Amino acid sequence: MPDFGCRMPDSGHRAAGLGSNLVAMLRFLTAGESHGPGLVAVVEGLPAGLEVSSDGIAHELRRRRLGHGRGRRMQIEQDDLEMLAGVRFGKTMGGPVAVIIRNTEWPKWNEEMSADPGEPARPLTTPRPGHADLAGMIKLDTHDARDVLERSSARETAARTVVGYLAKQLLGTVGVRVISHVVAIGEVEASGPPPAADDLARVDASPVRTLDAEAEAAMVAAIDRAHAARDTIGGVVEVLVFGVPPGVGSHVHWDRRIDGLLAGGLMSIPAIKGVDIGDGTRSAVRPGSEAHDEIRYESGEFRRDTDRAGGIEGGVTTGQTLRMRAAMKPLSTLMRPLGTVDVVTKEPAEAFRERSDVCAVPAAGVVAEQMVAYVVAAEMLRKFGGDTVDDFVAAVDAYRKRVESF
């Protein structure tokens, strides 16, 4: 028999080898530039039979444009989408799902962003502080920041929103819900209880996506002051995940700890500079007796009276609501451009200005939902598997019944 250079693992490693190949894995890739023809999201690993719709994706994309403080580009950057692959008659077929969000402004940019050989008419040589511009220009050995900014733009998160929608659809089949809300803009902090699983519409109805009416007014005023000063303002969002069973994640492998995966997903969002799981950095100043969630057993189940860990201990979900916060810096593109250097002349200059917002914190919460939903869905698929949605649901149901009898 010919030897094609492939050997089966010996019996001592066979299970591990097969396991690493057969574990269900959800992954995605995005492609496209901010001013290119469109953005593409490709999602691989979704089980067959998942109900999806263009209207559902469009709704999620509209949510991404929410919030007081967004600029005129939210009216310009409309989301013209088309499902290219993986869906038939409203259900996934088990293959990769591909969706394109076409750029309705492409006719204005087809020369400057042409894929054909040529040179740019207007190279951007004054990198903007706070962006990937200068580091990317050095990395790619280019004197035109557009080679960098087109891909590093937060516009890419529109493609991730497609991914998040698909992940939420999968999570919804087993009763898992993901919701976000704004807990701070600038120095204004919201108070009161967090939203419940069915409060998403109420949160989205707020111009700053908060349920605290008093804080809402103060947040709007803070954004207006920043706008008047031709400045920008950041804030903090919180994401909650309801219904995740205990045991998702790993206490064994560093790269499968669900808190690490969630933190990485949130930090991958442009302008996010810090992540807290549960009480996070607030726990660092407390004594140990006030930093953990004591366990008791009552009415046939384990319970906690506090939620300091955010539903995760040792890299594994506990069965409580998952809770994490992401801190967003003020946007780097200002109406009063910051000082920089022209990379060609090496002379002082003002940074160029692309369209921007005063505040995008409410929208950042929506994007944070998408990344959290993706991570949770991926880890649940890893744990429960399933070539079809019915297989996945049956596996989760069986596990929950086993947990109930623990």
C-alpha positions in Angstrom: 0.0 0.0 0.0 1.5 3.4 -0.9 2.8 5.5 2.0 1.3 9.1 1.6 3.1 10.4 4.7 0.1 10.0 6.9 0.2 7.7 9.9 -2.4 6.7 12.4 -1.5 7.6 16.0 -0.5 4.6 18.1 -3.0 3.1 20.4 -1.8 5.1 23.4 -2.6 8.4 21.6 -5.4 7.3 19.3 -8.3 8.8 21.4 -6.6 12.1 21.9 -5.7 12.3 18.2 -9.2 11.5 17.0 -10.7 13.8 19.6 -8.7 16.8 18.5 -9.9 16.2 14.9 -13.5 15.5 15.7 -14.3 18.2 18.3 -17.1 20.4 16.9 -15.6 23.9 16.2 -17.4 27.1 15.3 -15.1 29.7 13.6 -15.5 32.7 11.4 -13.5 34.9 9.0 -14.3 38.4 7.8 -13.0 40.1 4.7 -13.3 43.5 3.1 -12.4 47.1 3.6 -14.3 50.1 5.0 -14.6 51.7 1.6 -14.3 48.6 -0.6 -17.1 46.9 -2.5 -18.4 45.2 0.6 -17.7 43.2 3.8 -17.9 39.4 3.8 -18.5 37.1 6.8 -17.9 33.4 6.5 -19.1 31.2 9.4 -18.1 27.6 9.5 -19.3 24.9 11.9 -23.0 25.8 12.3 -25.2 22.7 12.5 -27.8 22.0 9.8 -31.3 23.1 10.4 -30.7 26.5 12.1 -33.4 29.0 11.2 -31.9 32.3 9.8 -33.2 35.2 7.8 -32.0 38.2 6.0 -34.5 40.3 8.0 -33.0 39.0 11.2 -29.5 40.0 10.1 -30.7 43.4 9.0 -32.3 44.0 12.3 -29.1 43.2 14.1 -27.2 45.5 11.8 -29.6 48.3 12.5 -29.0 47.9 16.2 -25.3 48.4 15.6 -26.0 51.9 14.3 -27.9 52.9 17.5 -27.0 55.6 20.0 -26.8 59.3 20.6 -23.6 60.7 19.4 -23.3 58.8 16.1 -22.3 60.9 13.1 -23.8 61.4 9.7 -22.1 58.3 8.4 -24.7 56.1 10.1 -27.2 57.4 7.5 -24.6 57.1 4.7 -23.4 53.5 5.6 -26.5 51.6 4.8 -26.3 47.8 5.1 -27.2 46.1 1.8 -26.8 42.5 2.5 -27.1 39.2 0.6 -26.7 35.6 1.8 -24.2 34.0 -0.6 -23.9 30.4 0.7 -24.9 27.9 3.4 -28.6 28.7 3.7 -31.5 27.1 1.8 -35.2 28.0 2.4 -34.3 29.8 5.6 -32.2 27.0 7.2 -28.5 26.3 7.4 -27.4 23.3 5.4 -24.3 22.4 7.5 -21.8 24.0 5.2 -20.1 27.4 5.7 -22.5 30.3 5.7 -21.3 33.4 3.7 -23.0 36.8 3.8 -21.9 40.0 2.0 -22.8 43.5 3.2 -22.3 45.7 0.1 -21.0 49.2 0.5 -23.5 51.6 -1.0 -20.8 54.2 -1.3 -18.6 52.0 -3.5 -19.2 54.0 -6.7 -17.5 57.0 -5.0 -14.5 54.9 -4.0 -13.9 52.5 -6.9 -11.0 54.5 -8.3 -9.2 55.2 -4.9 -9.8 51.6 -3.8 -9.4 49.9 -7.2 -7.9 46.4 -7.2 -6.3 47.0 -10.6 -2.6 48.1 -10.9 -2.1 51.8 -10.3 -1.2 54.4 -7.7 -3.5 56.3 -5.3 -4.5 59.8 -6.2 -4.6 61.0 -2.6 -2.1 59.1 -0.4 -2.7 59.7 3.3 0.7 60.5 4.9 -0.3 62.0 8.3 -1.2 59.1 10.6 -3.8 59.6 13.3 -2.8 59.1 16.9 -4.9 56.4 18.6 -5.3 54.4 15.4 -3.4 51.6 13.8 -2.1 54.0 11.1 1.5 54.6 12.0 2.3 51.1 13.4 0.6 49.5 10.5 2.4 51.7 8.0 5.7 50.8 9.5 4.7 47.1 9.6 3.6 47.1 5.9 6.3 49.5 4.7 3.8 51.9 3.1 3.5 55.7 3.2 -0.2 55.6 2.6 -2.3 55.1 5.8 -5.3 54.0 3.7 -3.5 50.6 3.2 -4.0 50.2 7.0 -7.1 52.1 8.0 -9.4 50.5 5.5 -9.1 47.1 7.3 -8.5 48.3 10.9 -11.7 50.4 10.7 -14.5 49.6 13.1 -16.7 49.2 10.0 -15.4 45.6 10.0 -17.6 45.0 13.0 -20.6 45.0 10.7 -19.4 41.6 9.4 -19.0 40.4 13.0 -22.6 41.4 13.6 -23.6 38.9 11.1 -21.6 36.3 13.0 -23.2 37.3 16.2 -26.6 37.0 14.8 -26.0 33.4 13.7 -24.4 32.6 17.1 -27.5 34.1 18.9 -29.8 32.0 16.7 -28.0 28.9 17.8 -27.9 29.8 21.4 -31.6 30.6 21.3 -32.4 27.0 20.4 -31.3 26.0 23.9 -32.7 29.0 25.8 -29.5 31.1 26.0 -30.0 34.9 25.7 -27.4 37.6 25.3 -28.0 41.2 26.1 -25.9 44.3 26.6 -26.4 47.8 28.2 -24.3 50.9 28.9 -23.1 51.3 32.4 -21.0 54.5 32.0 -20.4 57.3 29.5 -17.5 59.5 30.5 -17.9 60.1 34.3 -21.6 59.4 34.3 -22.5 56.0 35.7 -25.8 54.2 35.6 -27.2 52.6 38.7 -30.0 50.2 39.5 -30.5 46.5 38.7 -29.1 45.1 35.4 -31.5 44.3 32.6 -33.4 41.0 32.5 -33.2 38.5 29.6 -36.3 40.0 28.0 -35.3 43.7 28.4 -33.4 44.1 25.1 -36.1 46.1 23.4 -36.3 48.5 26.4 -32.5 48.9 26.4 -32.4 49.6 22.7 -35.2 52.2 23.0 -32.9 54.4 25.1 -30.7 56.8 23.1 -27.7 55.6 25.2 -29.0 52.0 25.7 -29.4 52.3 29.5 -32.5 51.6 31.7 -31.5 54.3 34.3 -33.5 57.3 33.2 -31.6 59.8 35.4 -28.2 58.5 34.1 -29.6 58.5 30.5 -30.2 62.3 30.6 -26.8 62.9 32.1 -25.1 60.7 29.5 -26.9 62.5 26.6 -25.7 65.8 28.1 -22.2 64.6 28.5 -22.1 63.5 24.8 -23.6 66.9 23.8 -20.9 68.7 25.7 -18.2 66.7 24.0 -19.7 67.5 20.6 -19.8 71.2 21.4 -16.1 71.0 22.4 -15.4 69.1 19.1 -14.2 66.2 21.2 -15.1 62.6 21.8 -16.1 60.6 24.8 -15.8 56.9 25.9 -17.5 54.7 28.4 -18.3 51.2 29.6 -20.7 48.5 28.5 -21.9 45.4 30.2 -22.8 42.1 28.5 -25.1 39.5 30.2 -25.6 35.9 29.1 -28.6 34.1 30.5 -29.1 30.3 30.6 -25.6 28.9 30.0 -25.4 25.6 31.9 -22.5 25.0 34.3 -19.4 23.3 32.9 -18.8 25.2 29.7 -15.2 26.1 29.2 -12.2 24.3 30.7 -10.2 24.4 33.9 -7.6 22.2 32.2 -6.4 24.0 29.1 -5.3 27.6 29.1 -6.6 28.3 25.7 -10.1 26.9 26.5 -10.8 28.9 29.7 -14.0 30.6 28.8 -13.1 33.8 30.7 -9.9 34.1 28.7 -11.8 33.5 25.4 -14.5 36.1 26.4 -11.8 38.6 27.3 -10.0 38.0 24.1 -13.2 38.4 22.0 -14.1 41.6 23.7 -10.6 43.1 23.5 -10.6 42.3 19.7 -13.2 45.0 19.2 -11.7 48.3 18.0 -11.4 51.0 20.8 -11.9 48.5 23.7 -9.1 48.9 26.2 -10.1 46.9 29.2 -12.3 44.0 30.2 -13.7 42.9 33.6 -15.2 39.4 34.2 -17.7 39.7 37.0 -16.5 42.4 39.4 -13.1 42.1 37.8 -10.8 45.0 39.0 -13.2 45.9 41.7 -12.4 42.7 43.4 -8.7 43.5 43.6 -9.2 46.0 46.4 -11.5 43.8 48.5 -10.5 41.2 51.1 -11.0 37.6 50.0 -13.9 37.2 52.4 -15.8 39.8 50.2 -14.5 38.8 46.8 -16.1 35.4 46.2 -19.5 33.8 46.0 -20.3 31.4 48.8 -22.1 28.2 47.9 -25.2 26.7 49.5 -27.6 23.9 48.7 -31.3 24.4 48.8 -34.4 22.8 47.3 -32.3 20.3 45.3 -29.8 22.8 43.8 -26.6 24.7 44.4 -27.1 28.4 44.9 -25.2 31.6 45.4 -26.4 34.8 47.0 -23.9 37.0 45.3 -22.5 37.2 41.7 -19.0 38.6 42.1 -17.3 36.0 39.8 -19.6 36.9 36.8 -20.8 33.3 36.4 -17.3 31.8 35.8 -14.9 30.1 38.2 -11.6 28.5 37.2 -12.3 29.1 33.5 -15.6 27.2 33.6 -19.2 28.5 33.8 -21.0 28.0 37.1 -24.6 28.1 35.8 -25.1 31.7 37.0 -25.6 34.6 34.5 -22.4 35.4 32.7 -21.5 39.0 33.3 -18.6 41.0 31.8 -17.7 44.7 31.1 -15.7 46.3 28.4 -14.2 49.8 28.6 -14.2 51.8 25.4 -11.7 54.7 25.0 -12.9 58.0 23.4 -12.8 57.7 19.6 -9.4 58.6 18.1 -10.7 60.7 15.2 -11.5 64.2 16.4 -13.1 67.2 14.9 -10.0 69.0 16.2 -7.3 66.8 14.7 -4.4 65.8 16.9 -0.8 66.6 16.2 1.2 64.1 14.2 4.1 63.8 11.7 4.1 63.5 7.9 5.7 60.2 7.2 7.2 61.4 4.0 8.5 64.9 5.0 9.0 64.0 8.7 7.6 67.5 9.4 4.9 68.2 12.1 1.4 68.1 10.8 -2.2 67.6 11.7 -3.7 64.2 11.5 -6.1 63.7 8.6 -9.8 63.2 9.5 -12.1 60.5 8.3 -15.8 60.6 9.2 -16.3 59.8 12.9 -18.7 59.9 15.8 -18.7 61.8 19.1 -19.6 58.7 21.0 -20.1 55.1 19.9 -20.4 53.4 23.3 -24.1 52.3 22.8 -23.1 50.7 19.5 -20.1 49.1 21.1 -22.4 47.2 23.5 -24.2 45.7 20.5 -20.9 44.6 18.9 -19.8 43.2 22.3 -22.9 41.1 22.3 -21.9 39.6 19.0 -18.4 38.6 20.2 -19.7 37.2 23.5 -22.4 35.2 21.6 -19.8 33.8 19.2 -17.5 32.7 22.1 -20.3 31.1 24.1 -21.8 29.4 21.0 -18.4 28.1 20.0 -17.7 26.6 23.4 -21.1 25.1 23.7 -20.7 23.4 20.3 -17.3 22.2 21.4 -18.8 20.6 24.5 -22.1 19.3 23.0 -21.4 18.9 19.3 -24.2 18.0 16.8 -24.4 17.9 13.0 -27.9 19.1 13.2 -29.7 21.6 15.5 -31.8 18.8 16.9 -28.7 16.8 17.8 -27.3 19.9 19.6 -30.5 20.6 21.5 -30.8 16.9 22.5 -27.3 16.9 23.9 -27.8 20.1 25.9 -31.1 18.8 27.3 -29.5 15.5 28.3 -26.7 17.3 30.0 -29.0 19.7 31.9 -31.0 16.6 33.2 -27.7 15.1 34.4 -26.8 18.3 36.1 -30.2 18.4 37.9 -29.5 15.1 39.5 -26.0 15.9 40.7 
